[in-house]
Amino acid sequence: MNTRLDDHVILRQYHLQPSHIANDGKVKKIYTNEGVFVLKEIKSQKSLQAVEQAYRFYGPHIVPIYAARNGAPFVAEAGRYYYLMPWISGEEKREENRFLSFFRDLAWLHRQTLQEVPINQEEVKKYYEAQKQEWEKQRSFLQAYAEQCEKEWYMSPFQLHFCTYFRETMQAYWFAETQLETWYERIKEQKKWRISFIHGKPALSHYIPNHHQEKRYFLSWERARWASPLADVWLSLQDYVRIAPPMDESWIQGFSEYEGQLMIQEEERAFFMSHAAPPSHFYRLISRYGEQKQEKSEYDSVVQLHREYWRMKHIEYIMMRLVQINEKKGEEQTLNPLEPESDRQQDEDRQ
């Protein structure tokens, strides 16, 4: 049995007597005669406020929190906070494409808090220039390191693979910069920017379709904040591209579902792609190796390099598919300029 005195002290605030407590990732799974529960710790005041706001905005779509015996949703113990939820399993039925419901519900959440805020053009310009400078710094380092590798009498396996991937890496930066330019030119014409209260760490592991109750829940709201709704989409992409090749169309189909539920503006699309495309993880790995700060063996370094390369290639594939899909939509709208919106979108607008 994996228990601590603190766990029992906290659980007494809920009148619970655990028969077994087990670690399940970052939470405690509590077994009692009254059912199975989840006890989760919040390590900062900022995270606590994020969870409180999330329940205020999206309560019915978040796993419910049990009130302690004093009526409070959180229990304080030794300078930290905890909350208790029911254990909900999403294993009753596997969806054919879980990304469809994931993105559909994510778009629904974003629509509930969607609002426009004024744009400060001076801040926009500062961000634009800072981002360009950062990418220029990264590209310059990679260029210099590639030249250094080519001067070696005998390249290490890591250096050889890096030089093989160098051209594709530069192409990724080029695409990101073209999208950043597109965003900047369009945003200069706008006076407002859309934001929502986003999840902050959306992933399928934080999304539970509970088919027994015909409900679906998002978990882990500790990083929730106000930002562009596509920030959540970008974060879900970062989680998705960590898988090993080959990839399928699941995420792309999910993105199309999201766009069908919440129309994406062109400046938002360009901003999203400019964030998704640059291979910054790739750069940081090369930087650590080049500065001899890595603590891994040559073999482990090459394995990690391969992983980051495929991460970059996954994103490249998804970006190109999204560009193709968007261009096709543009061609269809040109041929049918008076074509009405889908019935689904019209129904949502009326609600």
C-alpha positions as CSV (number, residue, x, y, z in Angstrom):
1,M,0.0,0.0,0.0
2,N,1.4,3.3,-1.0
3,T,0.1,5.8,1.5
4,R,1.2,8.9,3.4
5,L,0.0,10.4,6.6
6,D,-0.8,13.6,4.7
7,D,-3.2,11.7,2.4
8,H,-5.2,10.4,5.3
9,V,-5.3,13.8,7.0
10,I,-6.6,15.4,3.7
11,L,-9.1,12.7,3.1
12,R,-10.6,13.1,6.6
13,Q,-11.7,16.5,5.4
14,Y,-14.0,14.6,3.0
15,H,-15.1,12.0,5.6
16,L,-13.4,9.3,3.6
17,Q,-11.6,6.2,5.0
18,P,-9.4,4.8,2.2
19,S,-8.8,1.1,2.0
20,H,-6.0,1.6,-0.6
21,I,-4.2,4.6,-2.1
22,A,-2.2,4.2,-5.3
23,N,-0.1,6.6,-7.4
24,D,-1.6,7.2,-10.9
25,G,0.7,9.6,-12.7
26,K,0.5,13.0,-10.9
27,V,-2.7,12.1,-8.9
28,K,-3.6,9.7,-6.1
29,K,-6.2,7.1,-6.8
30,I,-8.3,6.6,-3.6
31,Y,-10.1,3.3,-3.1
32,T,-12.9,3.4,-0.4
33,N,-16.1,1.6,0.4
34,E,-18.0,4.5,-1.1
35,G,-16.3,4.3,-4.5
36,V,-13.0,5.3,-6.2
37,F,-11.8,8.9,-6.1
38,V,-8.9,11.0,-7.4
39,L,-7.0,13.3,-5.1
40,K,-4.9,15.9,-6.9
41,E,-2.4,18.4,-5.5
42,I,-2.1,22.1,-6.7
43,K,1.3,23.5,-6.2
44,S,0.8,27.2,-6.8
45,Q,-1.7,29.9,-6.1
46,K,-1.7,30.7,-9.8
47,S,-2.8,27.1,-10.6
48,L,-5.4,27.3,-7.9
49,Q,-6.9,30.4,-9.5
50,A,-6.8,28.8,-12.9
51,V,-8.8,25.8,-11.7
52,E,-11.3,28.0,-9.9
53,Q,-11.9,30.1,-13.1
54,A,-12.2,27.0,-15.2
55,Y,-15.0,25.6,-13.0
56,R,-16.7,29.0,-13.1
57,F,-16.7,29.1,-16.9
58,Y,-17.0,25.4,-17.8
59,G,-18.3,23.6,-14.8
60,P,-20.6,21.1,-16.5
61,H,-17.8,20.0,-18.9
62,I,-15.2,19.4,-16.2
63,V,-15.1,16.5,-13.8
64,P,-17.0,17.7,-10.7
65,I,-15.1,18.6,-7.6
66,Y,-16.3,17.4,-4.2
67,A,-16.7,20.0,-1.5
68,A,-14.8,19.3,1.8
69,R,-16.8,19.1,5.0
70,N,-16.4,22.9,5.5
71,G,-18.0,23.4,2.1
72,A,-14.8,24.6,0.4
73,P,-13.8,23.1,-3.0
74,F,-10.1,22.9,-2.0
75,V,-8.3,21.7,1.1
76,A,-5.2,23.4,2.4
77,E,-2.5,21.3,4.0
78,A,1.2,22.2,4.7
79,G,1.1,25.2,2.4
80,R,-0.4,23.3,-0.5
81,Y,-3.9,22.8,-1.9
82,Y,-5.8,19.6,-2.9
83,Y,-9.1,18.8,-4.5
84,L,-11.1,15.6,-4.8
85,M,-12.9,14.2,-7.8
86,P,-14.7,11.0,-8.7
87,W,-12.6,8.5,-10.7
88,I,-14.0,8.4,-14.2
89,S,-12.9,5.8,-16.7
90,G,-13.1,6.6,-20.4
91,E,-12.5,3.0,-21.4
92,E,-16.1,1.9,-21.8
93,K,-16.0,2.5,-25.6
94,R,-13.3,3.6,-28.0
95,E,-14.3,6.2,-30.5
96,E,-13.2,5.6,-34.1
97,N,-11.6,9.0,-34.2
98,R,-11.4,10.4,-30.8
99,F,-9.9,13.7,-32.1
100,L,-13.3,14.5,-33.7
101,S,-15.1,14.7,-30.3
102,F,-12.0,16.2,-28.6
103,F,-11.8,19.1,-31.1
104,R,-15.6,19.5,-31.2
105,D,-15.8,19.9,-27.4
106,L,-12.7,22.1,-27.4
107,A,-14.3,24.5,-29.9
108,W,-17.5,24.5,-27.8
109,L,-15.5,25.5,-24.7
110,H,-13.7,28.3,-26.6
111,R,-17.0,29.7,-28.0
112,Q,-18.4,30.1,-24.4
113,T,-15.7,32.6,-23.4
114,L,-14.8,34.0,-26.8
115,Q,-14.3,37.8,-26.8
116,E,-12.5,40.5,-28.7
117,V,-9.8,42.7,-27.1
118,P,-8.2,45.8,-28.5
119,I,-4.9,45.5,-30.3
120,N,-2.0,47.5,-29.3
121,Q,-0.1,48.0,-32.5
122,E,3.1,49.0,-30.8
123,E,3.1,45.7,-28.8
124,V,2.3,43.8,-32.0
125,K,5.3,45.3,-33.7
126,K,7.6,44.6,-30.8
127,Y,6.5,40.9,-30.8
128,Y,7.0,40.7,-34.5
129,E,10.5,42.1,-34.4
130,A,11.5,40.0,-31.4
131,Q,10.3,36.8,-33.0
132,K,12.2,37.5,-36.2
133,Q,15.3,38.2,-34.2
134,E,15.0,35.0,-32.2
135,W,14.6,32.9,-35.3
136,E,17.5,34.7,-37.0
137,K,19.7,33.9,-33.9
138,Q,18.6,30.2,-34.1
139,R,19.3,30.0,-37.8
140,S,22.7,31.7,-37.5
141,F,23.7,29.2,-34.8
142,L,22.6,26.2,-36.9
143,Q,24.4,27.6,-40.0
144,A,27.6,28.2,-38.1
145,Y,27.4,24.7,-36.5
146,A,26.8,23.1,-39.9
147,E,29.9,24.8,-41.3
148,Q,31.9,23.7,-38.2
149,C,30.8,20.1,-38.7
150,E,31.7,20.1,-42.4
151,K,35.3,21.2,-41.5
152,E,35.7,18.1,-39.2
153,W,38.0,15.4,-40.5
154,Y,35.6,12.9,-39.1
155,M,32.1,13.8,-38.1
156,S,30.4,12.2,-35.2
157,P,27.2,10.2,-35.9
158,F,25.3,13.1,-34.4
159,Q,27.0,15.7,-36.6
160,L,26.5,13.6,-39.7
161,H,22.8,13.3,-39.1
162,F,22.4,16.9,-38.3
163,C,24.1,18.0,-41.6
164,T,21.7,15.6,-43.4
165,Y,18.7,17.3,-41.8
166,F,20.1,20.9,-42.1
167,R,18.3,21.9,-45.3
168,E,14.9,20.7,-44.1
169,T,15.4,22.6,-40.9
170,M,16.1,25.8,-42.7
171,Q,12.9,25.2,-44.8
172,A,10.9,25.0,-41.6
173,Y,12.2,28.3,-40.5
174,W,11.4,29.8,-43.9
175,F,7.8,28.6,-43.7
176,A,7.4,30.0,-40.2
177,E,8.7,33.4,-41.3
178,T,6.3,33.5,-44.2
179,Q,3.4,32.8,-41.9
180,L,4.6,35.4,-39.4
181,E,4.8,38.0,-42.3
182,T,1.3,37.1,-43.3
183,W,0.0,37.5,-39.8
184,Y,1.8,40.8,-39.3
185,E,0.5,42.3,-42.6
186,R,-3.1,41.3,-41.7
187,I,-3.0,42.2,-38.1
188,K,-1.9,45.8,-38.9
189,E,-5.3,46.2,-40.5
190,Q,-7.2,44.9,-37.5
191,K,-8.3,46.7,-34.3
192,K,-9.2,43.6,-32.3
193,W,-8.0,40.2,-31.5
194,R,-10.0,37.2,-30.3
195,I,-9.2,35.4,-27.0
196,S,-10.8,32.7,-24.9
197,F,-10.2,31.1,-21.6
198,I,-8.1,28.2,-22.8
199,H,-7.3,24.8,-21.2
200,G,-3.5,25.4,-21.4
201,K,-2.5,21.7,-21.7
202,P,-5.1,20.0,-24.0
203,A,-4.3,16.4,-24.9
204,L,-6.2,13.2,-25.3
205,S,-4.9,12.1,-22.0
206,H,-6.7,15.0,-20.4
207,Y,-10.0,14.3,-22.2
208,I,-12.3,11.6,-21.1
209,P,-15.4,10.5,-23.1
210,N,-17.6,8.9,-20.5
211,H,-20.1,7.0,-22.7
212,H,-21.9,5.4,-19.8
213,Q,-23.1,8.8,-18.7
214,E,-23.0,10.3,-22.2
215,K,-20.8,13.0,-21.0
216,R,-17.2,14.1,-21.9
217,Y,-14.8,15.8,-19.6
218,F,-11.6,17.8,-19.8
219,L,-9.1,17.3,-16.9
220,S,-6.1,19.1,-15.5
221,W,-6.9,22.8,-15.7
222,E,-4.0,24.1,-13.7
223,R,-2.5,25.9,-16.7
224,A,-5.7,27.5,-17.9
225,R,-5.5,31.2,-19.0
226,W,-6.7,33.8,-21.3
227,A,-5.2,33.5,-24.8
228,S,-6.0,33.0,-28.5
229,P,-8.2,29.9,-28.7
230,L,-5.7,28.5,-31.3
231,A,-3.1,28.4,-28.5
232,D,-4.9,25.2,-27.3
233,V,-4.9,23.8,-30.8
234,W,-1.1,24.4,-31.1
235,L,-0.5,22.8,-27.7
236,S,-2.6,19.7,-28.8
237,L,-0.4,19.5,-31.9
238,Q,2.8,19.6,-29.9
239,D,1.5,16.6,-27.9
240,Y,0.3,14.7,-31.0
241,V,3.6,15.0,-33.0
242,R,5.6,13.2,-30.3
243,I,4.4,9.9,-31.7
244,A,6.6,7.8,-33.9
245,P,6.0,7.5,-37.6
246,P,3.9,6.7,-39.5
247,M,1.1,9.3,-38.9
248,D,-2.5,9.2,-40.0
249,E,-5.1,12.0,-40.7
250,S,-6.7,11.9,-37.2
251,W,-5.4,15.2,-36.0
252,I,-6.0,16.9,-39.3
253,Q,-9.6,15.7,-39.3
254,G,-10.0,16.9,-35.8
255,F,-8.7,20.3,-36.8
256,S,-11.3,20.5,-39.6
257,E,-14.0,19.6,-37.1
258,Y,-12.8,22.4,-34.8
259,E,-12.8,24.9,-37.7
260,G,-16.3,23.7,-38.6
261,Q,-17.4,24.6,-35.0
262,L,-15.4,27.8,-34.6
263,M,-14.5,29.8,-37.8
264,I,-10.8,30.6,-37.9
265,Q,-9.8,34.0,-39.1
266,E,-6.9,34.2,-41.6
267,E,-4.7,36.2,-39.3
268,E,-5.3,33.6,-36.6
269,R,-4.5,30.8,-39.0
270,A,-1.2,32.5,-39.9
271,F,-0.3,33.1,-36.3
272,F,-1.0,29.5,-35.4
273,M,1.2,28.2,-38.2
274,S,4.0,30.6,-37.4
275,H,4.0,29.2,-33.9
276,A,3.8,25.5,-35.0
277,A,6.3,25.4,-37.8
278,P,9.7,26.6,-36.3
279,P,11.8,23.7,-35.1
280,S,12.9,25.3,-31.9
281,H,13.1,22.0,-30.0
282,F,15.5,20.8,-32.8
283,Y,17.6,24.0,-32.3
284,R,17.8,23.6,-28.5
285,L,19.0,20.0,-28.9
286,I,21.7,21.0,-31.4
287,S,22.7,23.9,-29.1
288,R,23.2,21.7,-26.1
289,Y,25.2,19.2,-28.1
290,G,27.3,21.9,-29.8
291,E,28.2,23.5,-26.5
292,Q,29.0,20.1,-25.1
293,K,26.4,20.5,-22.3
294,Q,24.7,17.2,-23.1
295,E,25.0,14.5,-20.4
296,K,23.9,11.7,-22.7
297,S,25.9,9.2,-24.7
298,E,26.5,9.6,-28.4
299,Y,23.9,6.9,-29.1
300,D,21.3,8.6,-26.9
301,S,22.0,11.9,-28.5
302,V,21.4,10.5,-31.9
303,V,18.2,8.8,-30.8
304,Q,16.9,12.1,-29.5
305,L,18.0,13.9,-32.7
306,H,16.0,11.3,-34.7
307,R,13.0,12.0,-32.5
308,E,13.2,15.7,-32.9
309,Y,13.6,15.3,-36.6
310,W,10.5,13.3,-37.0
311,R,8.7,15.7,-34.8
312,M,9.6,18.5,-37.2
313,K,8.6,16.3,-40.2
314,H,5.2,15.5,-38.6
315,I,4.6,19.2,-38.2
316,E,5.7,19.9,-41.8
317,Y,3.3,17.3,-43.1
318,I,0.4,18.7,-41.0
319,M,1.2,22.3,-42.1
320,M,1.2,21.3,-45.8
321,R,-2.1,19.4,-45.4
322,L,-3.7,22.4,-43.7
323,V,-2.4,24.7,-46.5
324,Q,-3.8,22.4,-49.1
325,I,-7.2,22.2,-47.4
326,N,-7.4,25.9,-46.9
327,E,-6.5,26.6,-50.6
328,K,-9.1,24.1,-51.7
329,K,-11.8,25.9,-49.6
330,G,-10.7,29.2,-51.2
331,E,-11.1,27.8,-54.7
332,E,-14.5,26.5,-53.8
333,Q,-15.6,29.8,-52.4
334,T,-14.4,31.5,-55.6
335,L,-16.5,29.2,-57.7
336,N,-19.5,29.5,-55.4
337,P,-19.2,33.0,-53.8
338,L,-22.9,33.0,-52.6
339,E,-22.8,29.5,-51.2
340,P,-24.4,29.6,-47.7
341,E,-22.7,28.3,-44.5
342,S,-23.3,24.8,-43.3
343,D,-26.6,24.1,-41.6
344,R,-24.6,23.2,-38.5
345,Q,-22.9,26.6,-38.3
346,Q,-26.2,28.4,-38.9
347,D,-27.8,26.4,-36.1
348,E,-25.0,27.3,-33.7
349,D,-25.2,31.0,-34.6
350,R,-28.9,31.0,-33.8
351,Q,-28.4,29.5,-30.4
